[in-house]
Amino acid sequence: MGVVKTSRIKGIGYALLHHCLRDMKEIGYEYAIIGGAGPIEFYEKACRAAVIPSI
């Protein structure tokens, strides 16, 4: 997922993320794993995401 730089801080990424998570919940998912996520701080703030350390 990404938002063009000129449209950031307008809530577009937040809305995209939450629409996706809501749709996943509606079809039965209990959680989501986002591989290679970045910036991590966005996900931590937007949906209380937690980093799962590598083994």
mmCIF file of the N, C-alpha and C atoms, coordinates in Angstrom:
data_MODEL
# 
_entry.id   MODEL 
# 
loop_
_atom_site.group_PDB 
_atom_site.id 
_atom_site.type_symbol 
_atom_site.label_atom_id 
_atom_site.label_alt_id 
_atom_site.label_comp_id 
_atom_site.label_asym_id 
_atom_site.label_entity_id 
_atom_site.label_seq_id 
_atom_site.pdbx_PDB_ins_code 
_atom_site.Cartn_x 
_atom_site.Cartn_y 
_atom_site.Cartn_z 
_atom_site.occupancy 
_atom_site.B_iso_or_equiv 
_atom_site.pdbx_formal_charge 
_atom_site.auth_seq_id 
_atom_site.auth_comp_id 
_atom_site.auth_asym_id 
_atom_site.auth_atom_id 
_atom_site.pdbx_PDB_model_num 
ATOM 1   N N  . MET A 1 1  ? 0.852   -1.170  0.000  1.00 0.00 ? 1  MET A N  1 
ATOM 2   C CA . MET A 1 1  ? 0.000   0.000   0.000  1.00 0.00 ? 1  MET A CA 1 
ATOM 3   C C  . MET A 1 1  ? 0.894   1.227   0.000  1.00 0.00 ? 1  MET A C  1 
ATOM 4   N N  . GLY A 1 2  ? 0.488   2.225   -0.703 1.00 0.00 ? 2  GLY A N  1 
ATOM 5   C CA . GLY A 1 2  ? 1.251   3.458   -0.704 1.00 0.00 ? 2  GLY A CA 1 
ATOM 6   C C  . GLY A 1 2  ? 0.394   4.620   -1.151 1.00 0.00 ? 2  GLY A C  1 
ATOM 7   N N  . VAL A 1 3  ? 0.798   5.796   -0.722 1.00 0.00 ? 3  VAL A N  1 
ATOM 8   C CA . VAL A 1 3  ? 0.109   7.032   -1.088 1.00 0.00 ? 3  VAL A CA 1 
ATOM 9   C C  . VAL A 1 3  ? 1.156   7.983   -1.656 1.00 0.00 ? 3  VAL A C  1 
ATOM 10  N N  . VAL A 1 4  ? 0.851   8.573   -2.795 1.00 0.00 ? 4  VAL A N  1 
ATOM 11  C CA . VAL A 1 4  ? 1.776   9.500   -3.423 1.00 0.00 ? 4  VAL A CA 1 
ATOM 12  C C  . VAL A 1 4  ? 2.129   10.624  -2.429 1.00 0.00 ? 4  VAL A C  1 
ATOM 13  N N  . LYS A 1 5  ? 3.375   11.057  -2.443 1.00 0.00 ? 5  LYS A N  1 
ATOM 14  C CA . LYS A 1 5  ? 3.862   12.023  -1.450 1.00 0.00 ? 5  LYS A CA 1 
ATOM 15  C C  . LYS A 1 5  ? 3.014   13.283  -1.360 1.00 0.00 ? 5  LYS A C  1 
ATOM 16  N N  . THR A 1 6  ? 2.508   13.745  -2.478 1.00 0.00 ? 6  THR A N  1 
ATOM 17  C CA . THR A 1 6  ? 1.722   14.984  -2.459 1.00 0.00 ? 6  THR A CA 1 
ATOM 18  C C  . THR A 1 6  ? 0.356   14.808  -1.787 1.00 0.00 ? 6  THR A C  1 
ATOM 19  N N  . SER A 1 7  ? -0.054  13.566  -1.554 1.00 0.00 ? 7  SER A N  1 
ATOM 20  C CA . SER A 1 7  ? -1.349  13.322  -0.914 1.00 0.00 ? 7  SER A CA 1 
ATOM 21  C C  . SER A 1 7  ? -1.232  12.763  0.500  1.00 0.00 ? 7  SER A C  1 
ATOM 22  N N  . ARG A 1 8  ? -0.026  12.686  1.017  1.00 0.00 ? 8  ARG A N  1 
ATOM 23  C CA . ARG A 1 8  ? 0.157   12.176  2.371  1.00 0.00 ? 8  ARG A CA 1 
ATOM 24  C C  . ARG A 1 8  ? -0.347  13.190  3.381  1.00 0.00 ? 8  ARG A C  1 
ATOM 25  N N  . ILE A 1 9  ? -0.528  12.740  4.581  1.00 0.00 ? 9  ILE A N  1 
ATOM 26  C CA . ILE A 1 9  ? -1.081  13.474  5.729  1.00 0.00 ? 9  ILE A CA 1 
ATOM 27  C C  . ILE A 1 9  ? -2.489  14.017  5.468  1.00 0.00 ? 9  ILE A C  1 
ATOM 28  N N  . LYS A 1 10 ? -3.212  13.362  4.575  1.00 0.00 ? 10 LYS A N  1 
ATOM 29  C CA . LYS A 1 10 ? -4.604  13.728  4.314  1.00 0.00 ? 10 LYS A CA 1 
ATOM 30  C C  . LYS A 1 10 ? -5.556  12.626  4.788  1.00 0.00 ? 10 LYS A C  1 
ATOM 31  N N  . GLY A 1 11 ? -5.002  11.576  5.385  1.00 0.00 ? 11 GLY A N  1 
ATOM 32  C CA . GLY A 1 11 ? -5.825  10.494  5.896  1.00 0.00 ? 11 GLY A CA 1 
ATOM 33  C C  . GLY A 1 11 ? -6.131  9.402   4.882  1.00 0.00 ? 11 GLY A C  1 
ATOM 34  N N  . ILE A 1 12 ? -5.543  9.495   3.695  1.00 0.00 ? 12 ILE A N  1 
ATOM 35  C CA . ILE A 1 12 ? -5.830  8.521   2.647  1.00 0.00 ? 12 ILE A CA 1 
ATOM 36  C C  . ILE A 1 12 ? -5.272  7.147   3.013  1.00 0.00 ? 12 ILE A C  1 
ATOM 37  N N  . GLY A 1 13 ? -4.035  7.088   3.458  1.00 0.00 ? 13 GLY A N  1 
ATOM 38  C CA . GLY A 1 13 ? -3.428  5.818   3.848  1.00 0.00 ? 13 GLY A CA 1 
ATOM 39  C C  . GLY A 1 13 ? -4.168  5.181   5.006  1.00 0.00 ? 13 GLY A C  1 
ATOM 40  N N  . TYR A 1 14 ? -4.554  5.980   5.972  1.00 0.00 ? 14 TYR A N  1 
ATOM 41  C CA . TYR A 1 14 ? -5.317  5.508   7.129  1.00 0.00 ? 14 TYR A CA 1 
ATOM 42  C C  . TYR A 1 14 ? -6.635  4.891   6.656  1.00 0.00 ? 14 TYR A C  1 
ATOM 43  N N  . ALA A 1 15 ? -7.332  5.595   5.773  1.00 0.00 ? 15 ALA A N  1 
ATOM 44  C CA . ALA A 1 15 ? -8.613  5.096   5.254  1.00 0.00 ? 15 ALA A CA 1 
ATOM 45  C C  . ALA A 1 15 ? -8.420  3.798   4.469  1.00 0.00 ? 15 ALA A C  1 
ATOM 46  N N  . LEU A 1 16 ? -7.413  3.738   3.607  1.00 0.00 ? 16 LEU A N  1 
ATOM 47  C CA . LEU A 1 16 ? -7.141  2.521   2.833  1.00 0.00 ? 16 LEU A CA 1 
ATOM 48  C C  . LEU A 1 16 ? -6.865  1.336   3.756  1.00 0.00 ? 16 LEU A C  1 
ATOM 49  N N  . LEU A 1 17 ? -6.021  1.558   4.746  1.00 0.00 ? 17 LEU A N  1 
ATOM 50  C CA . LEU A 1 17 ? -5.663  0.508   5.695  1.00 0.00 ? 17 LEU A CA 1 
ATOM 51  C C  . LEU A 1 17 ? -6.894  0.000   6.430  1.00 0.00 ? 17 LEU A C  1 
ATOM 52  N N  . HIS A 1 18 ? -7.710  0.910   6.950  1.00 0.00 ? 18 HIS A N  1 
ATOM 53  C CA . HIS A 1 18 ? -8.868  0.503   7.738  1.00 0.00 ? 18 HIS A CA 1 
ATOM 54  C C  . HIS A 1 18 ? -9.967  -0.133  6.890  1.00 0.00 ? 18 HIS A C  1 
ATOM 55  N N  . HIS A 1 19 ? -10.113 0.292   5.649  1.00 0.00 ? 19 HIS A N  1 
ATOM 56  C CA . HIS A 1 19 ? -11.059 -0.377  4.749  1.00 0.00 ? 19 HIS A CA 1 
ATOM 57  C C  . HIS A 1 19 ? -10.603 -1.814  4.494  1.00 0.00 ? 19 HIS A C  1 
ATOM 58  N N  . CYS A 1 20 ? -9.306  -1.979  4.264  1.00 0.00 ? 20 CYS A N  1 
ATOM 59  C CA . CYS A 1 20 ? -8.752  -3.311  4.028  1.00 0.00 ? 20 CYS A CA 1 
ATOM 60  C C  . CYS A 1 20 ? -8.934  -4.204  5.253  1.00 0.00 ? 20 CYS A C  1 
ATOM 61  N N  . LEU A 1 21 ? -8.606  -3.685  6.433  1.00 0.00 ? 21 LEU A N  1 
ATOM 62  C CA . LEU A 1 21 ? -8.744  -4.472  7.663  1.00 0.00 ? 21 LEU A CA 1 
ATOM 63  C C  . LEU A 1 21 ? -10.199 -4.826  7.942  1.00 0.00 ? 21 LEU A C  1 
ATOM 64  N N  . ARG A 1 22 ? -11.113 -3.890  7.680  1.00 0.00 ? 22 ARG A N  1 
ATOM 65  C CA . ARG A 1 22 ? -12.541 -4.157  7.878  1.00 0.00 ? 22 ARG A CA 1 
ATOM 66  C C  . ARG A 1 22 ? -13.018 -5.259  6.928  1.00 0.00 ? 22 ARG A C  1 
ATOM 67  N N  . ASP A 1 23 ? -12.606 -5.161  5.662  1.00 0.00 ? 23 ASP A N  1 
ATOM 68  C CA . ASP A 1 23 ? -12.985 -6.188  4.693  1.00 0.00 ? 23 ASP A CA 1 
ATOM 69  C C  . ASP A 1 23 ? -12.441 -7.554  5.096  1.00 0.00 ? 23 ASP A C  1 
ATOM 70  N N  . MET A 1 24 ? -11.209 -7.584  5.581  1.00 0.00 ? 24 MET A N  1 
ATOM 71  C CA . MET A 1 24 ? -10.624 -8.847  6.027  1.00 0.00 ? 24 MET A CA 1 
ATOM 72  C C  . MET A 1 24 ? -11.415 -9.421  7.200  1.00 0.00 ? 24 MET A C  1 
ATOM 73  N N  . LYS A 1 25 ? -11.798 -8.569  8.132  1.00 0.00 ? 25 LYS A N  1 
ATOM 74  C CA . LYS A 1 25 ? -12.574 -9.021  9.282  1.00 0.00 ? 25 LYS A CA 1 
ATOM 75  C C  . LYS A 1 25 ? -13.927 -9.586  8.839  1.00 0.00 ? 25 LYS A C  1 
ATOM 76  N N  . GLU A 1 26 ? -14.566 -8.924  7.888  1.00 0.00 ? 26 GLU A N  1 
ATOM 77  C CA . GLU A 1 26 ? -15.874 -9.360  7.401  1.00 0.00 ? 26 GLU A CA 1 
ATOM 78  C C  . GLU A 1 26 ? -15.831 -10.735 6.732  1.00 0.00 ? 26 GLU A C  1 
ATOM 79  N N  . ILE A 1 27 ? -14.694 -11.084 6.146  1.00 0.00 ? 27 ILE A N  1 
ATOM 80  C CA . ILE A 1 27 ? -14.609 -12.404 5.513  1.00 0.00 ? 27 ILE A CA 1 
ATOM 81  C C  . ILE A 1 27 ? -13.984 -13.458 6.426  1.00 0.00 ? 27 ILE A C  1 
ATOM 82  N N  . GLY A 1 28 ? -13.712 -13.087 7.673  1.00 0.00 ? 28 GLY A N  1 
ATOM 83  C CA . GLY A 1 28 ? -13.322 -14.077 8.658  1.00 0.00 ? 28 GLY A CA 1 
ATOM 84  C C  . GLY A 1 28 ? -11.908 -14.035 9.205  1.00 0.00 ? 28 GLY A C  1 
ATOM 85  N N  . TYR A 1 29 ? -11.086 -13.124 8.741  1.00 0.00 ? 29 TYR A N  1 
ATOM 86  C CA . TYR A 1 29 ? -9.728  -13.050 9.275  1.00 0.00 ? 29 TYR A CA 1 
ATOM 87  C C  . TYR A 1 29 ? -9.752  -12.498 10.699 1.00 0.00 ? 29 TYR A C  1 
ATOM 88  N N  . GLU A 1 30 ? -8.891  -13.052 11.548 1.00 0.00 ? 30 GLU A N  1 
ATOM 89  C CA . GLU A 1 30 ? -8.767  -12.594 12.935 1.00 0.00 ? 30 GLU A CA 1 
ATOM 90  C C  . GLU A 1 30 ? -7.614  -11.603 13.113 1.00 0.00 ? 30 GLU A C  1 
ATOM 91  N N  . TYR A 1 31 ? -6.640  -11.666 12.214 1.00 0.00 ? 31 TYR A N  1 
ATOM 92  C CA . TYR A 1 31 ? -5.486  -10.772 12.295 1.00 0.00 ? 31 TYR A CA 1 
ATOM 93  C C  . TYR A 1 31 ? -4.863  -10.658 10.914 1.00 0.00 ? 31 TYR A C  1 
ATOM 94  N N  . ALA A 1 32 ? -3.964  -9.693  10.778 1.00 0.00 ? 32 ALA A N  1 
ATOM 95  C CA . ALA A 1 32 ? -3.264  -9.492  9.503  1.00 0.00 ? 32 ALA A CA 1 
ATOM 96  C C  . ALA A 1 32 ? -1.774  -9.397  9.773  1.00 0.00 ? 32 ALA A C  1 
ATOM 97  N N  . ILE A 1 33 ? -0.994  -9.929  8.849  1.00 0.00 ? 33 ILE A N  1 
ATOM 98  C CA . ILE A 1 33 ? 0.461   -9.793  8.906  1.00 0.00 ? 33 ILE A CA 1 
ATOM 99  C C  . ILE A 1 33 ? 0.875   -9.015  7.668  1.00 0.00 ? 33 ILE A C  1 
ATOM 100 N N  . ILE A 1 34 ? 1.595   -7.936  7.878  1.00 0.00 ? 34 ILE A N  1 
ATOM 101 C CA . ILE A 1 34 ? 2.039   -7.090  6.772  1.00 0.00 ? 34 ILE A CA 1 
ATOM 102 C C  . ILE A 1 34 ? 3.541   -7.280  6.632  1.00 0.00 ? 34 ILE A C  1 
ATOM 103 N N  . GLY A 1 35 ? 3.949   -8.023  5.634  1.00 0.00 ? 35 GLY A N  1 
ATOM 104 C CA . GLY A 1 35 ? 5.367   -8.277  5.417  1.00 0.00 ? 35 GLY A CA 1 
ATOM 105 C C  . GLY A 1 35 ? 6.061   -7.086  4.789  1.00 0.00 ? 35 GLY A C  1 
ATOM 106 N N  . GLY A 1 36 ? 7.232   -6.766  5.277  1.00 0.00 ? 36 GLY A N  1 
ATOM 107 C CA . GLY A 1 36 ? 8.011   -5.663  4.721  1.00 0.00 ? 36 GLY A CA 1 
ATOM 108 C C  . GLY A 1 36 ? 7.346   -4.314  4.874  1.00 0.00 ? 36 GLY A C  1 
ATOM 109 N N  . ALA A 1 37 ? 6.591   -4.140  5.949  1.00 0.00 ? 37 ALA A N  1 
ATOM 110 C CA . ALA A 1 37 ? 5.857   -2.889  6.164  1.00 0.00 ? 37 ALA A CA 1 
ATOM 111 C C  . ALA A 1 37 ? 6.790   -1.722  6.425  1.00 0.00 ? 37 ALA A C  1 
ATOM 112 N N  . GLY A 1 38 ? 6.386   -0.598  5.960  1.00 0.00 ? 38 GLY A N  1 
ATOM 113 C CA . GLY A 1 38 ? 7.127   0.613   6.247  1.00 0.00 ? 38 GLY A CA 1 
ATOM 114 C C  . GLY A 1 38 ? 6.343   1.812   5.777  1.00 0.00 ? 38 GLY A C  1 
ATOM 115 N N  . PRO A 1 39 ? 6.367   2.906   6.430  1.00 0.00 ? 39 PRO A N  1 
ATOM 116 C CA . PRO A 1 39 ? 7.053   3.087   7.720  1.00 0.00 ? 39 PRO A CA 1 
ATOM 117 C C  . PRO A 1 39 ? 6.281   2.414   8.862  1.00 0.00 ? 39 PRO A C  1 
ATOM 118 N N  . ILE A 1 40 ? 7.003   1.700   9.683  1.00 0.00 ? 40 ILE A N  1 
ATOM 119 C CA . ILE A 1 40 ? 6.410   0.945   10.784 1.00 0.00 ? 40 ILE A CA 1 
ATOM 120 C C  . ILE A 1 40 ? 5.604   1.849   11.712 1.00 0.00 ? 40 ILE A C  1 
ATOM 121 N N  . GLU A 1 41 ? 6.082   3.051   11.939 1.00 0.00 ? 41 GLU A N  1 
ATOM 122 C CA . GLU A 1 41 ? 5.400   3.968   12.855 1.00 0.00 ? 41 GLU A CA 1 
ATOM 123 C C  . GLU A 1 41 ? 3.975   4.270   12.408 1.00 0.00 ? 41 GLU A C  1 
ATOM 124 N N  . PHE A 1 42 ? 3.757   4.327   11.100 1.00 0.00 ? 42 PHE A N  1 
ATOM 125 C CA . PHE A 1 42 ? 2.404   4.562   10.581 1.00 0.00 ? 42 PHE A CA 1 
ATOM 126 C C  . PHE A 1 42 ? 1.465   3.459   11.037 1.00 0.00 ? 42 PHE A C  1 
ATOM 127 N N  . TYR A 1 43 ? 1.872   2.207   10.877 1.00 0.00 ? 43 TYR A N  1 
ATOM 128 C CA . TYR A 1 43 ? 1.029   1.074   11.241 1.00 0.00 ? 43 TYR A CA 1 
ATOM 129 C C  . TYR A 1 43 ? 0.845   0.982   12.755 1.00 0.00 ? 43 TYR A C  1 
ATOM 130 N N  . GLU A 1 44 ? 1.893   1.284   13.512 1.00 0.00 ? 44 GLU A N  1 
ATOM 131 C CA . GLU A 1 44 ? 1.774   1.281   14.974 1.00 0.00 ? 44 GLU A CA 1 
ATOM 132 C C  . GLU A 1 44 ? 0.727   2.298   15.420 1.00 0.00 ? 44 GLU A C  1 
ATOM 133 N N  . LYS A 1 45 ? 0.755   3.464   14.848 1.00 0.00 ? 45 LYS A N  1 
ATOM 134 C CA . LYS A 1 45 ? -0.176  4.531   15.227 1.00 0.00 ? 45 LYS A CA 1 
ATOM 135 C C  . LYS A 1 45 ? -1.578  4.296   14.658 1.00 0.00 ? 45 LYS A C  1 
ATOM 136 N N  . ALA A 1 46 ? -1.654  3.863   13.397 1.00 0.00 ? 46 ALA A N  1 
ATOM 137 C CA . ALA A 1 46 ? -2.948  3.748   12.720 1.00 0.00 ? 46 ALA A CA 1 
ATOM 138 C C  . ALA A 1 46 ? -3.803  2.591   13.231 1.00 0.00 ? 46 ALA A C  1 
ATOM 139 N N  . CYS A 1 47 ? -3.156  1.481   13.638 1.00 0.00 ? 47 CYS A N  1 
ATOM 140 C CA . CYS A 1 47 ? -3.958  0.317   14.038 1.00 0.00 ? 47 CYS A CA 1 
ATOM 141 C C  . CYS A 1 47 ? -3.321  -0.496  15.166 1.00 0.00 ? 47 CYS A C  1 
ATOM 142 N N  . ARG A 1 48 ? -2.478  0.143   15.924 1.00 0.00 ? 48 ARG A N  1 
ATOM 143 C CA . ARG A 1 48 ? -1.812  -0.500  17.060 1.00 0.00 ? 48 ARG A CA 1 
ATOM 144 C C  . ARG A 1 48 ? -1.060  -1.766  16.645 1.00 0.00 ? 48 ARG A C  1 
ATOM 145 N N  . ALA A 1 49 ? -0.470  -1.738  15.462 1.00 0.00 ? 49 ALA A N  1 
ATOM 146 C CA . ALA A 1 49 ? 0.306   -2.874  14.962 1.00 0.00 ? 49 ALA A CA 1 
ATOM 147 C C  . ALA A 1 49 ? 1.542   -3.079  15.835 1.00 0.00 ? 49 ALA A C  1 
ATOM 148 N N  . ALA A 1 50 ? 1.989   -4.306  15.889 1.00 0.00 ? 50 ALA A N  1 
ATOM 149 C CA . ALA A 1 50 ? 3.191   -4.649  16.653 1.00 0.00 ? 50 ALA A CA 1 
ATOM 150 C C  . ALA A 1 50 ? 4.163   -5.369  15.732 1.00 0.00 ? 50 ALA A C  1 
ATOM 151 N N  . VAL A 1 51 ? 5.428   -5.084  15.895 1.00 0.00 ? 51 VAL A N  1 
ATOM 152 C CA . VAL A 1 51 ? 6.472   -5.748  15.116 1.00 0.00 ? 51 VAL A CA 1 
ATOM 153 C C  . VAL A 1 51 ? 6.701   -7.142  15.694 1.00 0.00 ? 51 VAL A C  1 
ATOM 154 N N  . ILE A 1 52 ? 6.704   -8.136  14.804 1.00 0.00 ? 52 ILE A N  1 
ATOM 155 C CA . ILE A 1 52 ? 7.026   -9.503  15.208 1.00 0.00 ? 52 ILE A CA 1 
ATOM 156 C C  . ILE A 1 52 ? 8.496   -9.717  14.850 1.00 0.00 ? 52 ILE A C  1 
ATOM 157 N N  . PRO A 1 53 ? 9.340   -9.892  15.869 1.00 0.00 ? 53 PRO A N  1 
ATOM 158 C CA . PRO A 1 53 ? 10.773  -10.028 15.605 1.00 0.00 ? 53 PRO A CA 1 
ATOM 159 C C  . PRO A 1 53 ? 11.087  -11.257 14.749 1.00 0.00 ? 53 PRO A C  1 
ATOM 160 N N  . SER A 1 54 ? 12.110  -11.145 13.930 1.00 0.00 ? 54 SER A N  1 
ATOM 161 C CA . SER A 1 54 ? 12.584  -12.273 13.141 1.00 0.00 ? 54 SER A CA 1 
ATOM 162 C C  . SER A 1 54 ? 13.282  -13.275 14.048 1.00 0.00 ? 54 SER A C  1 
ATOM 163 N N  . ILE A 1 55 ? 13.244  -14.516 13.640 1.00 0.00 ? 55 ILE A N  1 
ATOM 164 C CA . ILE A 1 55 ? 13.918  -15.555 14.439 1.00 0.00 ? 55 ILE A CA 1 
ATOM 165 C C  . ILE A 1 55 ? 15.359  -15.637 14.012 1.00 0.00 ? 55 ILE A C  1 
# 
